[in-house]
């Protein structure tokens, strides 16, 4: 894995650390149903990109 891929993976992991608690909070207090869907989509995209970088 090159430096650029490692850096991108670090950025993805940091974003996921902030998005997962937001998703959990949004599930508990569902004020805006579209926000829940947006967070789930963003997390799934980032996880897919991270999996691709780890190959």
Chimera marker file (.cmm) of the C-alpha trace (Angstrom):
<marker_set name="trace">
<marker id="1" x="0.000" y="0.000" z="0.000" r="1" g="1" b="0" radius="0.5"/>
<marker id="2" x="1.467" y="3.342" z="-0.993" r="1" g="1" b="0" radius="0.5"/>
<marker id="3" x="1.526" y="6.554" z="1.041" r="1" g="1" b="0" radius="0.5"/>
<marker id="4" x="-1.446" y="8.074" z="-0.739" r="1" g="1" b="0" radius="0.5"/>
<marker id="5" x="-3.657" y="5.039" z="-0.064" r="1" g="1" b="0" radius="0.5"/>
<marker id="6" x="-2.613" y="4.963" z="3.598" r="1" g="1" b="0" radius="0.5"/>
<marker id="7" x="-3.421" y="8.644" z="3.991" r="1" g="1" b="0" radius="0.5"/>
<marker id="8" x="-6.827" y="8.193" z="2.343" r="1" g="1" b="0" radius="0.5"/>
<marker id="9" x="-7.533" y="5.200" z="4.601" r="1" g="1" b="0" radius="0.5"/>
<marker id="10" x="-6.679" y="7.315" z="7.659" r="1" g="1" b="0" radius="0.5"/>
<marker id="11" x="-9.048" y="10.050" z="6.496" r="1" g="1" b="0" radius="0.5"/>
<marker id="12" x="-11.821" y="7.510" z="5.896" r="1" g="1" b="0" radius="0.5"/>
<marker id="13" x="-11.361" y="5.992" z="9.349" r="1" g="1" b="0" radius="0.5"/>
<marker id="14" x="-11.543" y="9.423" z="10.997" r="1" g="1" b="0" radius="0.5"/>
<marker id="15" x="-14.743" y="10.252" z="9.114" r="1" g="1" b="0" radius="0.5"/>
<marker id="16" x="-16.270" y="6.924" z="10.105" r="1" g="1" b="0" radius="0.5"/>
<marker id="17" x="-15.438" y="7.599" z="13.762" r="1" g="1" b="0" radius="0.5"/>
<marker id="18" x="-17.549" y="10.748" z="13.633" r="1" g="1" b="0" radius="0.5"/>
<marker id="19" x="-20.348" y="9.391" z="11.447" r="1" g="1" b="0" radius="0.5"/>
<marker id="20" x="-21.108" y="6.219" z="13.426" r="1" g="1" b="0" radius="0.5"/>
<marker id="21" x="-22.090" y="8.020" z="16.661" r="1" g="1" b="0" radius="0.5"/>
<marker id="22" x="-24.159" y="10.482" z="14.629" r="1" g="1" b="0" radius="0.5"/>
<marker id="23" x="-25.954" y="7.547" z="13.014" r="1" g="1" b="0" radius="0.5"/>
<marker id="24" x="-26.641" y="5.972" z="16.400" r="1" g="1" b="0" radius="0.5"/>
<marker id="25" x="-27.995" y="9.266" z="17.727" r="1" g="1" b="0" radius="0.5"/>
<marker id="26" x="-30.126" y="9.741" z="14.646" r="1" g="1" b="0" radius="0.5"/>
<marker id="27" x="-31.628" y="6.276" z="15.091" r="1" g="1" b="0" radius="0.5"/>
<marker id="28" x="-32.522" y="7.046" z="18.713" r="1" g="1" b="0" radius="0.5"/>
<marker id="29" x="-34.056" y="10.407" z="17.916" r="1" g="1" b="0" radius="0.5"/>
<marker id="30" x="-35.392" y="10.279" z="14.378" r="1" g="1" b="0" radius="0.5"/>
<marker id="31" x="-36.249" y="13.940" z="13.806" r="1" g="1" b="0" radius="0.5"/>
<marker id="32" x="-35.299" y="13.890" z="10.141" r="1" g="1" b="0" radius="0.5"/>
<marker id="33" x="-35.699" y="10.553" z="8.337" r="1" g="1" b="0" radius="0.5"/>
<marker id="34" x="-33.664" y="11.767" z="5.357" r="1" g="1" b="0" radius="0.5"/>
<marker id="35" x="-30.679" y="12.418" z="7.628" r="1" g="1" b="0" radius="0.5"/>
<marker id="36" x="-30.710" y="8.768" z="8.698" r="1" g="1" b="0" radius="0.5"/>
<marker id="37" x="-30.623" y="7.601" z="5.083" r="1" g="1" b="0" radius="0.5"/>
<marker id="38" x="-27.864" y="10.082" z="4.193" r="1" g="1" b="0" radius="0.5"/>
<marker id="39" x="-25.685" y="8.934" z="7.090" r="1" g="1" b="0" radius="0.5"/>
<marker id="40" x="-26.190" y="5.269" z="6.205" r="1" g="1" b="0" radius="0.5"/>
<marker id="41" x="-25.300" y="5.947" z="2.562" r="1" g="1" b="0" radius="0.5"/>
<marker id="42" x="-22.197" y="7.933" z="3.483" r="1" g="1" b="0" radius="0.5"/>
<marker id="43" x="-20.983" y="5.223" z="5.880" r="1" g="1" b="0" radius="0.5"/>
<marker id="44" x="-21.546" y="2.449" z="3.342" r="1" g="1" b="0" radius="0.5"/>
<marker id="45" x="-19.664" y="4.394" z="0.647" r="1" g="1" b="0" radius="0.5"/>
<marker id="46" x="-16.726" y="5.051" z="2.956" r="1" g="1" b="0" radius="0.5"/>
<marker id="47" x="-16.597" y="1.431" z="4.118" r="1" g="1" b="0" radius="0.5"/>
<marker id="48" x="-16.633" y="0.222" z="0.508" r="1" g="1" b="0" radius="0.5"/>
<marker id="49" x="-13.813" y="2.610" z="-0.411" r="1" g="1" b="0" radius="0.5"/>
<marker id="50" x="-11.797" y="1.478" z="2.625" r="1" g="1" b="0" radius="0.5"/>
<marker id="51" x="-12.270" y="-2.170" z="1.668" r="1" g="1" b="0" radius="0.5"/>
<marker id="52" x="-11.100" y="-1.388" z="-1.870" r="1" g="1" b="0" radius="0.5"/>
<marker id="53" x="-7.975" y="0.360" z="-0.561" r="1" g="1" b="0" radius="0.5"/>
<marker id="54" x="-7.092" y="-2.556" z="1.718" r="1" g="1" b="0" radius="0.5"/>
<marker id="55" x="-6.957" y="-5.004" z="-1.213" r="1" g="1" b="0" radius="0.5"/>
<link id1="1" id2="2" r="1" g="1" b="0" radius="0.2"/>
<link id1="2" id2="3" r="1" g="1" b="0" radius="0.2"/>
<link id1="3" id2="4" r="1" g="1" b="0" radius="0.2"/>
<link id1="4" id2="5" r="1" g="1" b="0" radius="0.2"/>
<link id1="5" id2="6" r="1" g="1" b="0" radius="0.2"/>
<link id1="6" id2="7" r="1" g="1" b="0" radius="0.2"/>
<link id1="7" id2="8" r="1" g="1" b="0" radius="0.2"/>
<link id1="8" id2="9" r="1" g="1" b="0" radius="0.2"/>
<link id1="9" id2="10" r="1" g="1" b="0" radius="0.2"/>
<link id1="10" id2="11" r="1" g="1" b="0" radius="0.2"/>
<link id1="11" id2="12" r="1" g="1" b="0" radius="0.2"/>
<link id1="12" id2="13" r="1" g="1" b="0" radius="0.2"/>
<link id1="13" id2="14" r="1" g="1" b="0" radius="0.2"/>
<link id1="14" id2="15" r="1" g="1" b="0" radius="0.2"/>
<link id1="15" id2="16" r="1" g="1" b="0" radius="0.2"/>
<link id1="16" id2="17" r="1" g="1" b="0" radius="0.2"/>
<link id1="17" id2="18" r="1" g="1" b="0" radius="0.2"/>
<link id1="18" id2="19" r="1" g="1" b="0" radius="0.2"/>
<link id1="19" id2="20" r="1" g="1" b="0" radius="0.2"/>
<link id1="20" id2="21" r="1" g="1" b="0" radius="0.2"/>
<link id1="21" id2="22" r="1" g="1" b="0" radius="0.2"/>
<link id1="22" id2="23" r="1" g="1" b="0" radius="0.2"/>
<link id1="23" id2="24" r="1" g="1" b="0" radius="0.2"/>
<link id1="24" id2="25" r="1" g="1" b="0" radius="0.2"/>
<link id1="25" id2="26" r="1" g="1" b="0" radius="0.2"/>
<link id1="26" id2="27" r="1" g="1" b="0" radius="0.2"/>
<link id1="27" id2="28" r="1" g="1" b="0" radius="0.2"/>
<link id1="28" id2="29" r="1" g="1" b="0" radius="0.2"/>
<link id1="29" id2="30" r="1" g="1" b="0" radius="0.2"/>
<link id1="30" id2="31" r="1" g="1" b="0" radius="0.2"/>
<link id1="31" id2="32" r="1" g="1" b="0" radius="0.2"/>
<link id1="32" id2="33" r="1" g="1" b="0" radius="0.2"/>
<link id1="33" id2="34" r="1" g="1" b="0" radius="0.2"/>
<link id1="34" id2="35" r="1" g="1" b="0" radius="0.2"/>
<link id1="35" id2="36" r="1" g="1" b="0" radius="0.2"/>
<link id1="36" id2="37" r="1" g="1" b="0" radius="0.2"/>
<link id1="37" id2="38" r="1" g="1" b="0" radius="0.2"/>
<link id1="38" id2="39" r="1" g="1" b="0" radius="0.2"/>
<link id1="39" id2="40" r="1" g="1" b="0" radius="0.2"/>
<link id1="40" id2="41" r="1" g="1" b="0" radius="0.2"/>
<link id1="41" id2="42" r="1" g="1" b="0" radius="0.2"/>
<link id1="42" id2="43" r="1" g="1" b="0" radius="0.2"/>
<link id1="43" id2="44" r="1" g="1" b="0" radius="0.2"/>
<link id1="44" id2="45" r="1" g="1" b="0" radius="0.2"/>
<link id1="45" id2="46" r="1" g="1" b="0" radius="0.2"/>
<link id1="46" id2="47" r="1" g="1" b="0" radius="0.2"/>
<link id1="47" id2="48" r="1" g="1" b="0" radius="0.2"/>
<link id1="48" id2="49" r="1" g="1" b="0" radius="0.2"/>
<link id1="49" id2="50" r="1" g="1" b="0" radius="0.2"/>
<link id1="50" id2="51" r="1" g="1" b="0" radius="0.2"/>
<link id1="51" id2="52" r="1" g="1" b="0" radius="0.2"/>
<link id1="52" id2="53" r="1" g="1" b="0" radius="0.2"/>
<link id1="53" id2="54" r="1" g="1" b="0" radius="0.2"/>
<link id1="54" id2="55" r="1" g="1" b="0" radius="0.2"/>
</marker_set>
